[in-house]
C-alpha cells in the first residue's frame, strides 16, 4: 500500500518502471537458479553421506573379520576336515558334518564346504540340498585359496541359482600355514544383508560386480542386467566364467538402462543424479561398485520455483521502486526514514514495557524497558511465549478472558502477577492489541506493560469486584 501511494503521488516515468520491472525479473530468475543450485548441493552432500555409509557397511560385511577368521581356523585346526580332503574319510563323513554343523550354527551362513585339492566338494553341511561331488576347481575363490590367500568372493551358484558370498581359506596338512595346502574350507553366506542394506538407504541403487553385472538392486527388473556397453563378447565371457550360474548360458543379457559413470541420466522422463563408489573386496577380478540414483527433478518443484521467484520478484521490485523514487525525491525518502527512526526510538525509550509477538504469540521483539523490568534480554525471550513470566498467581479466568477477547479481534486490558528472572514477584498492568492483515488473519500482538506498585495492587484488590 505504501508503495502504491508513493507512485500515485509521484508516478515515475515509463522507462524507469520498465527498467525496475526488468531488473526485478532478472533478479528473481537468478534467485531461483541459486536456490536450485543450493538445494542440489545440499541434496548431493546428503546423498554422498548415505552412499558412504552404505559402502562402509558393504565393505565390512564383505571383509567380515569374524567369518574370515573362523574359516581360517577351520583350515588350520580341524583334523577331520584334513582327513576328508586327503580321502582318508568318506565324503560327508558324519563326524566331519557334525563339526561343520557347529560352525554353521554359530555364524550367519547358508552352508559350509570342504573341497579336496582337485576342487571336488567332499563335504557340504547345509539346511538345503548338498553339493557333495560337485567340481569347483575353476572358481576364483578356490584358486585363490589354493595359492594360500584367505578371501571373499561373490558369485551365483548353479544349483540352486542363488547369489552368495563365498569365504574361502586354505586347508593345511598340518596346523601351520607353512605346511602344504591339501584343500579348501568354504563358507557360503546369502545376499539378504546386501538387499536389505540397499533398500534401507532409500535411493534406487545397484551393486555391480567387476564384470559390470548387477548382483543386487532395489529394482528387481535390473537384477543381473549388464552395464553398457552390451556386447556379445562380454556376454560370452560371462558365460564361460561360470561365476553367474546359468544366467548367461543362452547367450543373451539385458542392459542396465544407464551408464554407471554418467553424472546425470533421464529414465522414463525423470532426471537422476548418478553417484558411485568403489568397494575393494580383494576380488581378483577387480573392485565392485555401488551406484545410486537420486531424483533431482524434484529438487524444486515448479510450484516452489514460482513461489520463490514470485517472492524474490516482489522483494526486488519494492527496493527497485523505492530506489527509483529516491532518485526523484531524496528529501521525501529521508523524511520517511526519519519518521521510522523516531518511531523506533520512541518504542525503545518508552517508559512502559513493549512486547511484540507473532500471530501464534511467540515473542519477536521487546524494548529496553522490558529488559530492565523483567531481567530478561531480547535474545533470551525471542521465540518464547510471554507466559515465561507467569508466576502461577494469576487466576486462570484472567487468561481465558484475555484469549477470548483477542481471538474476537478486540484489544484487552487487565492485570497479571508475574515473576522476574531473579524470582521476584510484581504486578503488571497490560494492554494487548491484536494486529491483523488485509485478509483478517492475525499476524501479531502488541503488548504494553506497566508495573503496578505492590501497595496499589493490594489496595485495588481489596475493593469489591476487583480480582
Buried (B, 14 or more C-beta within 10 A) or exposed (E): EEEEEBEEEEEBEEEBBEBBBEBBBEBBBEBBEEBBEEBBEEBBEEBEEBBEEBBEBBBEBBBBEEBBEBBBEBBBEBEBBBBBBBEEBEBBBEEBBEBBBEBBEEBEBBBBBBBBBEBBBBBBBBEEEBBBEBBBBEBBBBBBBBEEBBBBBBBBBBEEEBBBBBBBBBBBBEEEEEEEBBBBBBBBBBBEBBBEBBEEBEBBBBBBBBBBBBBBBBBEEBBBBBBBEBEEEBBEEBBEBBBBBEBBEEEEBEEBBBEBEEEEBEEEEEBBBBBBBEBEBEBEBEBBBBBBBBBBEEBBEEEBBEEBBEEBBEBBBBEBBBEBBBEBEEEBBEEBEEEEEEEEEEBEEBEBBBBBBBBEBBBBBBBBBBBEBBBBEBEBBEEBEBEBBBBEEBEEEBBEEBEEBBEEEEEBEBBBBBBBBEEEEBBBBBBBBBBEEEEEEBEBBBBBBBBBEEEEBEEEEEEEEEE
